[in-house]
Amino acid sequence: MGGLDLTVDGAVLEMRAHGVRNTKNGPDGARLFTLMENEHIQGILFDSRQADYQFTPLETLERARLVARMSRGRAVAHIVRKDQEDQIDNFLLIHREMGSECKAFRAYSEARAWLNAVISTGE
């Protein structure tokens, strides 16, 4: 069974998904909304490298829209494995459509450095 670990590090909400992620996991929205209501959260880091997503294309699209709505207006970094790169393109497009600056990475250090730079310059 999959899980989602949430931590706040400075102005960044870090989320690490692991294990099998599917509709049986239930929504994580309530926990995320509570943390994102905190106005000092300026950046969001999603680390999906340890997750195995098993969603239909429609479920994937709905999930991407939900996450993008919750992240609206914040800098968003996604850390993915090479085999997840095709899936992340749709997530990035939807994030941008909802007003977030976003980028995909393969390493935590690069993602965090980018988030810190975006947050510090306000761009």
N, CA, C and O atoms as a GROMACS GRO file, in nm:
protein
  492
    1MET      N    1   0.085  -0.118   0.000
    1MET     CA    2   0.000   0.000   0.000
    1MET      C    3   0.088   0.123   0.000
    1MET      O    4   0.195   0.124   0.061
    2GLY      N    5   0.043   0.225  -0.067
    2GLY     CA    6   0.122   0.346  -0.079
    2GLY      C    7   0.091   0.447   0.028
    2GLY      O    8  -0.010   0.438   0.098
    3GLY      N    9   0.178   0.542   0.038
    3GLY     CA   10   0.159   0.647   0.136
    3GLY      C   11   0.210   0.780   0.084
    3GLY      O   12   0.269   0.789  -0.024
    4LEU      N   13   0.186   0.882   0.163
    4LEU     CA   14   0.230   1.017   0.129
    4LEU      C   15   0.280   1.081   0.258
    4LEU      O   16   0.205   1.101   0.353
    5ASP      N   17   0.409   1.113   0.258
    5ASP     CA   18   0.470   1.179   0.373
    5ASP      C   19   0.476   1.328   0.346
    5ASP      O   20   0.520   1.370   0.240
    6LEU      N   21   0.432   1.409   0.443
    6LEU     CA   22   0.430   1.554   0.428
    6LEU      C   23   0.518   1.618   0.534
    6LEU      O   24   0.509   1.583   0.652
    7THR      N   25   0.602   1.711   0.493
    7THR     CA   26   0.682   1.788   0.587
    7THR      C   27   0.691   1.932   0.538
    7THR      O   28   0.682   1.958   0.418
    8VAL      N   29   0.707   2.023   0.630
    8VAL     CA   30   0.727   2.163   0.595
    8VAL      C   31   0.870   2.198   0.634
    8VAL      O   32   0.911   2.179   0.749
    9ASP      N   33   0.945   2.249   0.539
    9ASP     CA   34   1.084   2.289   0.560
    9ASP      C   35   1.097   2.434   0.516
    9ASP      O   36   1.109   2.462   0.396
   10GLY      N   37   1.093   2.526   0.610
   10GLY     CA   38   1.095   2.667   0.576
   10GLY      C   39   0.967   2.705   0.505
   10GLY      O   40   0.858   2.682   0.557
   11ALA      N   41   0.978   2.762   0.386
   11ALA     CA   42   0.862   2.803   0.309
   11ALA      C   43   0.820   2.698   0.207
   11ALA      O   44   0.739   2.727   0.118
   12VAL      N   45   0.874   2.576   0.219
   12VAL     CA   46   0.848   2.470   0.121
   12VAL      C   47   0.775   2.353   0.187
   12VAL      O   48   0.818   2.301   0.290
   13LEU      N   49   0.666   2.313   0.125
   13LEU     CA   50   0.594   2.192   0.164
   13LEU      C   51   0.651   2.079   0.079
   13LEU      O   52   0.644   2.083  -0.044
   14GLU      N   53   0.708   1.979   0.146
   14GLU     CA   54   0.766   1.865   0.076
   14GLU      C   55   0.674   1.745   0.091
   14GLU      O   56   0.630   1.711   0.201
   15MET      N   57   0.644   1.681  -0.024
   15MET     CA   58   0.558   1.563  -0.026
   15MET      C   59   0.633   1.449  -0.092
   15MET      O   60   0.685   1.463  -0.203
   16ARG      N   61   0.638   1.337  -0.024
   16ARG     CA   62   0.705   1.219  -0.079
   16ARG      C   63   0.604   1.105  -0.087
   16ARG      O   64   0.554   1.056   0.014
   17ALA      N   65   0.576   1.064  -0.210
   17ALA     CA   66   0.485   0.952  -0.233
   17ALA      C   67   0.567   0.824  -0.243
   17ALA      O   68   0.677   0.824  -0.298
   18HIS      N   69   0.511   0.715  -0.189
   18HIS     CA   70   0.582   0.589  -0.196
   18HIS      C   71   0.485   0.473  -0.206
   18HIS      O   72   0.370   0.483  -0.164
   19GLY      N   73   0.533   0.364  -0.264
   19GLY     CA   74   0.450   0.245  -0.280
   19GLY      C   75   0.349   0.262  -0.392
   19GLY      O   76   0.356   0.355  -0.471
   20VAL      N   77   0.255   0.170  -0.395
   20VAL     CA   78   0.149   0.174  -0.496
   20VAL      C   79   0.053   0.286  -0.463
   20VAL      O   80   0.003   0.295  -0.350
   21ARG      N   81   0.027   0.372  -0.560
   21ARG     CA   82  -0.067   0.483  -0.544
   21ARG      C   83  -0.180   0.459  -0.643
   21ARG      O   84  -0.158   0.453  -0.764
   22ASN      N   85  -0.302   0.446  -0.591
   22ASN     CA   86  -0.420   0.429  -0.675
   22ASN      C   87  -0.540   0.486  -0.603
   22ASN      O   88  -0.527   0.544  -0.495
   23THR      N   89  -0.657   0.470  -0.660
   23THR     CA   90  -0.777   0.529  -0.600
   23THR      C   91  -0.810   0.466  -0.466
   23THR      O   92  -0.882   0.528  -0.387
   24LYS      N   93  -0.761   0.346  -0.437
   24LYS     CA   94  -0.788   0.281  -0.309
   24LYS      C   95  -0.715   0.349  -0.194
   24LYS      O   96  -0.751   0.329  -0.078
   25ASN      N   97  -0.612   0.429  -0.224
   25ASN     CA   98  -0.539   0.499  -0.119
   25ASN      C   99  -0.624   0.608  -0.055
   25ASN      O  100  -0.597   0.650   0.057
   26GLY      N  101  -0.727   0.651  -0.125
   26GLY     CA  102  -0.810   0.760  -0.074
   26GLY      C  103  -0.745   0.894  -0.101
   26GLY      O  104  -0.626   0.900  -0.130
   27PRO      N  105  -0.821   1.000  -0.091
   27PRO     CA  106  -0.768   1.132  -0.120
   27PRO      C  107  -0.679   1.184  -0.007
   27PRO      O  108  -0.705   1.159   0.111
   28ASP      N  109  -0.576   1.254  -0.046
   28ASP     CA  110  -0.487   1.319   0.050
   28ASP      C  111  -0.521   1.468   0.061
   28ASP      O  112  -0.452   1.543   0.129
   29GLY      N  113  -0.626   1.508  -0.007
   29GLY     CA  114  -0.659   1.650  -0.018
   29GLY      C  115  -0.679   1.722   0.113
   29GLY      O  116  -0.636   1.837   0.126
   30ALA      N  117  -0.742   1.660   0.209
   30ALA     CA  118  -0.770   1.730   0.336
   30ALA      C  119  -0.641   1.771   0.406
   30ALA      O  120  -0.630   1.884   0.453
   31ARG      N  121  -0.545   1.680   0.413
   31ARG     CA  122  -0.417   1.714   0.477
   31ARG      C  123  -0.344   1.821   0.398
   31ARG      O  124  -0.285   1.913   0.457
   32LEU      N  125  -0.347   1.810   0.266
   32LEU     CA  126  -0.276   1.907   0.183
   32LEU      C  127  -0.337   2.046   0.195
   32LEU      O  128  -0.265   2.145   0.211
   33PHE      N  129  -0.470   2.053   0.188
   33PHE     CA  130  -0.535   2.184   0.199
   33PHE      C  131  -0.504   2.250   0.332
   33PHE      O  132  -0.481   2.371   0.337
   34THR      N  133  -0.503   2.173   0.438
   34THR     CA  134  -0.472   2.228   0.570
   34THR      C  135  -0.332   2.289   0.572
   34THR      O  136  -0.313   2.400   0.622
   35LEU      N  137  -0.236   2.216   0.519
   35LEU     CA  138  -0.099   2.268   0.516
   35LEU      C  139  -0.085   2.387   0.421
   35LEU      O  140  -0.013   2.482   0.450
   36MET      N  141  -0.152   2.380   0.307
   36MET     CA  142  -0.139   2.486   0.208
   36MET      C  143  -0.212   2.614   0.247
   36MET      O  144  -0.184   2.720   0.191
   37GLU      N  145  -0.303   2.606   0.341
   37GLU     CA  146  -0.369   2.726   0.389
   37GLU      C  147  -0.271   2.816   0.462
   37GLU      O  148  -0.295   2.936   0.477
   38ASN      N  149  -0.163   2.759   0.507
   38ASN     CA  150  -0.060   2.835   0.575
   38ASN      C  151   0.006   2.927   0.472
   38ASN      O  152   0.072   2.880   0.380
   39GLU      N  153  -0.011   3.055   0.488
   39GLU     CA  154   0.033   3.150   0.386
   39GLU      C  155   0.184   3.159   0.371
   39GLU      O  156   0.232   3.216   0.273
   40HIS      N  157   0.260   3.104   0.464
   40HIS     CA  158   0.405   3.112   0.446
   40HIS      C  159   0.457   3.005   0.350
   40HIS      O  160   0.574   3.009   0.313
   41ILE      N  161   0.373   2.910   0.309
   41ILE     CA  162   0.414   2.810   0.210
   41ILE      C  163   0.420   2.877   0.073
   41ILE      O  164   0.317   2.918   0.018
   42GLN      N  165   0.540   2.888   0.019
   42GLN     CA  166   0.560   2.953  -0.111
   42GLN      C  167   0.600   2.855  -0.220
   42GLN      O  168   0.588   2.885  -0.339
   43GLY      N  169   0.648   2.738  -0.180
   43GLY     CA  170   0.692   2.640  -0.277
   43GLY      C  171   0.649   2.501  -0.237
   43GLY      O  172   0.630   2.471  -0.119
   44ILE      N  173   0.633   2.415  -0.337
   44ILE     CA  174   0.590   2.278  -0.313
   44ILE      C  175   0.683   2.185  -0.389
   44ILE      O  176   0.711   2.205  -0.507
   45LEU      N  177   0.730   2.084  -0.319
   45LEU     CA  178   0.818   1.984  -0.378
   45LEU      C  179   0.748   1.849  -0.372
   45LEU      O  180   0.718   1.799  -0.263
   46PHE      N  181   0.723   1.790  -0.488
   46PHE     CA  182   0.664   1.656  -0.497
   46PHE      C  183   0.775   1.559  -0.536
   46PHE      O  184   0.836   1.575  -0.641
   47ASP      N  185   0.801   1.460  -0.453
   47ASP     CA  186   0.899   1.358  -0.485
   47ASP      C  187   0.825   1.227  -0.508
   47ASP      O  188   0.774   1.166  -0.415
   48SER      N  189   0.819   1.185  -0.634
   48SER     CA  190   0.741   1.067  -0.672
   48SER      C  191   0.829   0.948  -0.710
   48SER      O  192   0.778   0.849  -0.761
   49ARG      N  193   0.957   0.957  -0.684
   49ARG     CA  194   1.048   0.853  -0.731
   49ARG      C  195   1.023   0.716  -0.669
   49ARG      O  196   1.054   0.614  -0.731
   50GLN      N  197   0.968   0.711  -0.549
   50GLN     CA  198   0.943   0.583  -0.482
   50GLN      C  199   0.800   0.534  -0.499
   50GLN      O  200   0.758   0.437  -0.436
   51ALA      N  201   0.724   0.602  -0.585
   51ALA     CA  202   0.583   0.567  -0.603
   51ALA      C  203   0.560   0.491  -0.734
   51ALA      O  204   0.630   0.511  -0.833
   52ASP      N  205   0.461   0.406  -0.729
   52ASP     CA  206   0.416   0.332  -0.847
   52ASP      C  207   0.271   0.371  -0.869
   52ASP      O  208   0.181   0.317  -0.805
   53TYR      N  209   0.248   0.466  -0.961
   53TYR     CA  210   0.114   0.516  -0.985
   53TYR      C  211   0.037   0.421  -1.075
   53TYR      O  212   0.085   0.383  -1.182
   54GLN      N  213  -0.082   0.382  -1.030
   54GLN     CA  214  -0.167   0.291  -1.106
   54GLN      C  215  -0.304   0.353  -1.124
   54GLN      O  216  -0.403   0.308  -1.065
   55PHE      N  217  -0.309   0.457  -1.206
   55PHE     CA  218  -0.433   0.529  -1.235
   55PHE      C  219  -0.467   0.515  -1.382
   55PHE      O  220  -0.378   0.499  -1.466
   56THR      N  221  -0.594   0.521  -1.414
   56THR     CA  222  -0.636   0.528  -1.553
   56THR      C  223  -0.596   0.666  -1.607
   56THR      O  224  -0.567   0.756  -1.528
   57PRO      N  225  -0.595   0.685  -1.738
   57PRO     CA  226  -0.564   0.818  -1.791
   57PRO      C  227  -0.657   0.927  -1.737
   57PRO      O  228  -0.611   1.038  -1.709
   58LEU      N  229  -0.786   0.897  -1.723
   58LEU     CA  230  -0.879   0.995  -1.669
   58LEU      C  231  -0.849   1.026  -1.522
   58LEU      O  232  -0.852   1.142  -1.481
   59GLU      N  233  -0.820   0.923  -1.443
   59GLU     CA  234  -0.786   0.944  -1.303
   59GLU      C  235  -0.657   1.026  -1.290
   59GLU      O  236  -0.645   1.111  -1.201
   60THR      N  237  -0.562   1.001  -1.378
   60THR     CA  238  -0.437   1.077  -1.376
   60THR      C  239  -0.464   1.224  -1.405
   60THR      O  240  -0.409   1.312  -1.338
   61LEU      N  241  -0.547   1.252  -1.504
   61LEU     CA  242  -0.582   1.389  -1.539
   61LEU      C  243  -0.655   1.459  -1.425
   61LEU      O  244  -0.624   1.573  -1.392
   62GLU      N  245  -0.752   1.390  -1.364
   62GLU     CA  246  -0.826   1.449  -1.251
   62GLU      C  247  -0.733   1.478  -1.134
   62GLU      O  248  -0.746   1.582  -1.068
   63ARG      N  249  -0.640   1.388  -1.107
   63ARG     CA  250  -0.545   1.406  -0.998
   63ARG      C  251  -0.453   1.525  -1.026
   63ARG      O  252  -0.423   1.605  -0.938
   64ALA      N  253  -0.409   1.535  -1.151
   64ALA     CA  254  -0.323   1.648  -1.190
   64ALA      C  255  -0.395   1.781  -1.171
   64ALA      O  256  -0.335   1.877  -1.122
   65ARG      N  257  -0.520   1.786  -1.208
   65ARG     CA  258  -0.598   1.910  -1.191
   65ARG      C  259  -0.618   1.945  -1.043
   65ARG      O  260  -0.608   2.061  -1.005
   66LEU      N  261  -0.646   1.844  -0.961
   66LEU     CA  262  -0.664   1.867  -0.817
   66LEU      C  263  -0.536   1.922  -0.755
   66LEU      O  264  -0.539   2.021  -0.682
   67VAL      N  265  -0.424   1.857  -0.785
   67VAL     CA  266  -0.296   1.901  -0.729
   67VAL      C  267  -0.262   2.041  -0.779
   67VAL      O  268  -0.213   2.123  -0.701
   68ALA      N  269  -0.287   2.069  -0.906
   68ALA     CA  270  -0.257   2.202  -0.960
   68ALA      C  271  -0.344   2.309  -0.896
   68ALA      O  272  -0.296   2.419  -0.868
   69ARG      N  273  -0.471   2.280  -0.870
   69ARG     CA  274  -0.558   2.377  -0.803
   69ARG      C  275  -0.507   2.406  -0.662
   69ARG      O  276  -0.504   2.521  -0.619
   70MET      N  277  -0.466   2.301  -0.591
   70MET     CA  278  -0.417   2.320  -0.455
   70MET      C  279  -0.285   2.397  -0.454
   70MET      O  280  -0.255   2.466  -0.357
   71SER      N  281  -0.207   2.385  -0.560
   71SER     CA  282  -0.075   2.447  -0.566
   71SER      C  283  -0.077   2.583  -0.633
   71SER      O  284   0.028   2.648  -0.644
   72ARG      N  285  -0.191   2.627  -0.678
   72ARG     CA  286  -0.204   2.748  -0.760
   72ARG      C  287  -0.124   2.866  -0.705
   72ARG      O  288  -0.134   2.901  -0.587
   73GLY      N  289  -0.044   2.926  -0.795
   73GLY     CA  290   0.030   3.046  -0.760
   73GLY      C  291   0.160   3.023  -0.686
   73GLY      O  292   0.229   3.118  -0.650
   74ARG      N  293   0.194   2.899  -0.661
   74ARG     CA  294   0.319   2.868  -0.589
   74ARG      C  295   0.418   2.804  -0.686
   74ARG      O  296   0.380   2.748  -0.788
   75ALA      N  297   0.545   2.812  -0.652
   75ALA     CA  298   0.648   2.742  -0.728
   75ALA      C  299   0.637   2.593  -0.696
   75ALA      O  300   0.622   2.555  -0.580
   76VAL      N  301   0.644   2.510  -0.800
   76VAL     CA  302   0.624   2.366  -0.782
   76VAL      C  303   0.737   2.290  -0.850
   76VAL      O  304   0.764   2.309  -0.969
   77ALA      N  305   0.803   2.203  -0.774
   77ALA     CA  306   0.907   2.116  -0.830
   77ALA      C  307   0.862   1.972  -0.816
   77ALA      O  308   0.820   1.928  -0.709
   78HIS      N  309   0.871   1.899  -0.925
   78HIS     CA  310   0.839   1.755  -0.925
   78HIS      C  311   0.970   1.679  -0.945
   78HIS      O  312   1.046   1.708  -1.037
   79ILE      N  313   0.994   1.582  -0.859
   79ILE     CA  314   1.111   1.495  -0.875
   79ILE      C  315   1.059   1.358  -0.919
   79ILE      O  316   0.978   1.296  -0.851
   80VAL      N  317   1.107   1.314  -1.034
   80VAL     CA  318   1.056   1.190  -1.093
   80VAL      C  319   1.170   1.102  -1.142
   80VAL      O  320   1.283   1.147  -1.162
   81ARG      N  321   1.137   0.975  -1.160
   81ARG     CA  322   1.229   0.880  -1.223
   81ARG      C  323   1.222   0.898  -1.375
   81ARG      O  324   1.129   0.960  -1.427
   82LYS      N  325   1.319   0.844  -1.444
   82LYS     CA  326   1.321   0.854  -1.590
   82LYS      C  327   1.194   0.796  -1.652
   82LYS      O  328   1.140   0.854  -1.746
   83ASP      N  329   1.146   0.683  -1.599
   83ASP     CA  330   1.025   0.621  -1.656
   83ASP      C  331   0.897   0.698  -1.624
   83ASP      O  332   0.790   0.663  -1.674
   84GLN      N  333   0.904   0.802  -1.541
   84GLN     CA  334   0.787   0.884  -1.509
   84GLN      C  335   0.784   1.015  -1.588
   84GLN      O  336   0.690   1.093  -1.575
   85GLU      N  337   0.887   1.039  -1.669
   85GLU     CA  338   0.898   1.169  -1.737
   85GLU      C  339   0.783   1.198  -1.831
   85GLU      O  340   0.739   1.313  -1.841
   86ASP      N  341   0.732   1.097  -1.902
   86ASP     CA  342   0.620   1.120  -1.993
   86ASP      C  343   0.496   1.165  -1.918
   86ASP      O  344   0.424   1.253  -1.965
   87GLN      N  345   0.470   1.106  -1.803
   87GLN     CA  346   0.352   1.141  -1.724
   87GLN      C  347   0.361   1.283  -1.669
   87GLN      O  348   0.260   1.352  -1.659
   88ILE      N  349   0.480   1.326  -1.634
   88ILE     CA  350   0.494   1.455  -1.566
   88ILE      C  351   0.468   1.573  -1.659
   88ILE      O  352   0.432   1.681  -1.613
   89ASP      N  353   0.486   1.554  -1.788
   89ASP     CA  354   0.463   1.664  -1.882
   89ASP      C  355   0.322   1.721  -1.871
   89ASP      O  356   0.304   1.842  -1.874
   90ASN      N  357   0.222   1.634  -1.858
   90ASN     CA  358   0.083   1.680  -1.842
   90ASN      C  359   0.064   1.754  -1.710
   90ASN      O  360  -0.006   1.855  -1.704
   91PHE      N  361   0.127   1.704  -1.604
   91PHE     CA  362   0.119   1.773  -1.474
   91PHE      C  363   0.176   1.914  -1.485
   91PHE      O  364   0.116   2.010  -1.436
   92LEU      N  365   0.292   1.927  -1.549
   92LEU     CA  366   0.355   2.059  -1.562
   92LEU      C  367   0.268   2.154  -1.642
   92LEU      O  368   0.253   2.271  -1.606
   93LEU      N  369   0.211   2.105  -1.751
   93LEU     CA  370   0.124   2.190  -1.834
   93LEU      C  371   0.004   2.240  -1.753
   93LEU      O  372  -0.030   2.358  -1.760
   94ILE      N  373  -0.059   2.152  -1.678
   94ILE     CA  374  -0.176   2.191  -1.599
   94ILE      C  375  -0.137   2.288  -1.487
   94ILE      O  376  -0.210   2.383  -1.460
   95HIS      N  377  -0.022   2.266  -1.422
   95HIS     CA  378   0.027   2.361  -1.321
   95HIS      C  379   0.044   2.500  -1.383
   95HIS      O  380   0.001   2.600  -1.326
   96ARG      N  381   0.106   2.506  -1.500
   96ARG     CA  382   0.130   2.636  -1.565
   96ARG      C  383  -0.001   2.704  -1.602
   96ARG      O  384  -0.015   2.825  -1.588
   97GLU      N  385  -0.098   2.625  -1.650
   97GLU     CA  386  -0.229   2.682  -1.686
   97GLU      C  387  -0.298   2.742  -1.564
   97GLU      O  388  -0.379   2.834  -1.579
   98MET      N  389  -0.267   2.694  -1.446
   98MET     CA  390  -0.329   2.745  -1.323
   98MET      C  391  -0.240   2.846  -1.251
   98MET      O  392  -0.266   2.878  -1.135
   99GLY      N  393  -0.137   2.894  -1.318
   99GLY     CA  394  -0.059   3.005  -1.264
   99GLY      C  395   0.059   2.971  -1.177
   99GLY      O  396   0.110   3.057  -1.105
  100SER      N  397   0.105   2.848  -1.182
  100SER     CA  398   0.222   2.811  -1.103
  100SER      C  399   0.346   2.802  -1.192
  100SER      O  400   0.339   2.757  -1.306
  101GLU      N  401   0.458   2.845  -1.137
  101GLU     CA  402   0.585   2.821  -1.204
  101GLU      C  403   0.628   2.682  -1.161
  101GLU      O  404   0.627   2.650  -1.042
  102CYS      N  405   0.665   2.597  -1.257
  102CYS     CA  406   0.696   2.459  -1.222
  102CYS      C  407   0.803   2.401  -1.312
  102CYS      O  408   0.829   2.449  -1.422
  103LYS      N  409   0.864   2.295  -1.261
  103LYS     CA  410   0.972   2.231  -1.334
  103LYS      C  411   0.990   2.089  -1.281
  103LYS      O  412   0.962   2.062  -1.164
  104ALA      N  413   1.036   1.998  -1.367
  104ALA     CA  414   1.063   1.860  -1.326
  104ALA      C  415   1.213   1.839  -1.310
  104ALA      O  416   1.294   1.898  -1.382
  105PHE      N  417   1.248   1.753  -1.216
  105PHE     CA  418   1.387   1.724  -1.185
  105PHE      C  419   1.404   1.575  -1.162
  105PHE      O  420   1.306   1.502  -1.145
  106ARG      N  421   1.529   1.530  -1.163
  106ARG     CA  422   1.561   1.391  -1.131
  106ARG      C  423   1.626   1.380  -0.993
  106ARG      O  424   1.635   1.270  -0.939
  107ALA      N  425   1.672   1.493  -0.935
  107ALA     CA  426   1.743   1.489  -0.807
  107ALA      C  427   1.685   1.591  -0.710
  107ALA      O  428   1.645   1.701  -0.750
  108TYR      N  429   1.681   1.553  -0.583
  108TYR     CA  430   1.629   1.641  -0.478
  108TYR      C  431   1.709   1.771  -0.470
  108TYR      O  432   1.650   1.878  -0.463
  109SER      N  433   1.841   1.762  -0.471
  109SER     CA  434   1.924   1.882  -0.452
  109SER      C  435   1.899   1.986  -0.560
  109SER      O  436   1.895   2.105  -0.531
  110GLU      N  437   1.881   1.942  -0.684
  110GLU     CA  438   1.852   2.036  -0.793
  110GLU      C  439   1.713   2.097  -0.777
  110GLU      O  440   1.695   2.217  -0.798
  111ALA      N  441   1.616   2.016  -0.741
  111ALA     CA  442   1.479   2.065  -0.723
  111ALA      C  443   1.472   2.167  -0.611
  111ALA      O  444   1.409   2.272  -0.624
  112ARG      N  445   1.537   2.137  -0.501
  112ARG     CA  446   1.532   2.227  -0.385
  112ARG      C  447   1.607   2.356  -0.414
  112ARG      O  448   1.563   2.464  -0.373
  113ALA      N  449   1.720   2.347  -0.483
  113ALA     CA  450   1.795   2.468  -0.518
  113ALA      C  451   1.711   2.558  -0.609
  113ALA      O  452   1.710   2.680  -0.592
  114TRP      N  453   1.641   2.499  -0.706
  114TRP     CA  454   1.556   2.578  -0.795
  114TRP      C  455   1.443   2.644  -0.716
  114TRP      O  456   1.416   2.762  -0.734
  115LEU      N  457   1.376   2.567  -0.630
  115LEU     CA  458   1.268   2.623  -0.549
  115LEU      C  459   1.319   2.739  -0.463
  115LEU      O  460   1.256   2.845  -0.458
  116ASN      N  461   1.430   2.719  -0.396
  116ASN     CA  462   1.486   2.824  -0.311
  116ASN      C  463   1.515   2.951  -0.392
  116ASN      O  464   1.490   3.061  -0.345
  117ALA      N  465   1.569   2.934  -0.512
  117ALA     CA  466   1.600   3.049  -0.597
  117ALA      C  467   1.472   3.122  -0.640
  117ALA      O  468   1.466   3.245  -0.637
  118VAL      N  469   1.371   3.046  -0.681
  118VAL     CA  470   1.246   3.108  -0.725
  118VAL      C  471   1.179   3.180  -0.610
  118VAL      O  472   1.129   3.292  -0.626
  119ILE      N  473   1.177   3.116  -0.493
  119ILE     CA  474   1.114   3.177  -0.377
  119ILE      C  475   1.188   3.304  -0.334
  119ILE      O  476   1.125   3.405  -0.301
  120SER      N  477   1.319   3.300  -0.335
  120SER     CA  478   1.396   3.416  -0.288
  120SER      C  479   1.386   3.536  -0.382
  120SER      O  480   1.395   3.650  -0.339
  121THR      N  481   1.368   3.509  -0.512
  121THR     CA  482   1.357   3.621  -0.607
  121THR      C  483   1.212   3.662  -0.630
  121THR      O  484   1.186   3.769  -0.685
  122GLY      N  485   1.119   3.578  -0.586
  122GLY     CA  486   0.978   3.611  -0.603
  122GLY      C  487   0.930   3.598  -0.746
  122GLY      O  488   0.826   3.652  -0.781
  123GLU      N  489   1.004   3.526  -0.828
  123GLU     CA  490   0.965   3.510  -0.970
  123GLU      C  491   0.891   3.381  -0.992
  123GLU      O  492   0.851   3.351  -1.104
   0.00000   0.00000   0.00000
